[in-house]
């Protein structure tokens, strides 16, 4: 990712890495994205890159002062970016639906 970008309402599933903000990136807004399963479970034990074990859903490689923002993203794993905690309980469904 370069500079002055808006990354919004995207889906990143089953890739080596999901959304990556590179070290030189400045003034980017990453919001309302769905990034899960990066890397896919079939690959996660065989990839030997940084971070250990493979990629992550959202990875901010830029320094803290680069003015990149993250808001409202849904992910399970992240480095240097917020990733909300999801409940692992089953969501009940109404019968017949």
N, C-alpha and C positions, 0 to 999 in steps of 0.2 A: 504494500500500500504506500502510496506517495503522500502528497500534502494536500490539505484543504478538500478532503473528500467526505461525502456522506454515504455511509454504508448502512442501509436501512431496509428492513422487511425482506431479508434474504433467508434462504435455507441452505445450511451446509451440513450434510449428513454423509458419513462413510468415506471420508477423505483422509489422507495422511495427516493433515492438519485442517482445522476448520477455518476460522478467520484469523489471519496473522497481520499484525501491525509491525512493520520492520523498524529497525533502530533509528533510521533517519526520518521517519514519518512525523509530520507536524500538523497540528490543527485539524484533526480528523474527528468525526462523530460516528460512533458505531452504536446503533440503537435498534431495538425491536427486531433482532435477528434470532432465528432458531438455529443453534449449532449443537448437535449431539452426535455421539457415535464416531468421533474423529480421534484416532483411527478406528475403523470397524473392528469388532472383537476378533475376527478371523486374522487380523494383521497385528494386533496390539502386542503380542508376545514375540513377534518375529522382527519388529522394527527396532533398530539400535541407535536411534538418533537422540539428540537432546530435545526435550527432557527425556530422562531414562524411560525406556519402554515405549517410546513413540510420541505421537503428537498429542495435541489437546484441542478442545473445542474453540477456545478463544485464547490467543497468545499475544500479549503486548510486549514487544521487544524494545520499545522506545524508552528513553530516560523519562523520569517523572516530569520534568519541565517542558516536555514537547507538546503540551496542550491537547492531548488526545482524550476524548471522553467516551464513556461507555454507559449506556442507560437502557434498561428494559430488555436486555438480551436474555434468552433462555438457553442455558448450557449446563453440562454436568461437570466439566473440567475446564480450568482456566489458569493461566500464569500471568500475574501482574494486571489482571482485569477482574472486575467483580463477576461472580457467578452465583446466582441465588441457590439456596438449598431447597431441593424439592423433597416433599414427603414421599416415602417409599411405600406407604400404605395403599391398599387397593381402594379405588374410588367406587362406591356402591352405584349400581345401576338399577333403574326401575325395571321390574319384570315386563317383558314384552317389547323391550326396546333394543 
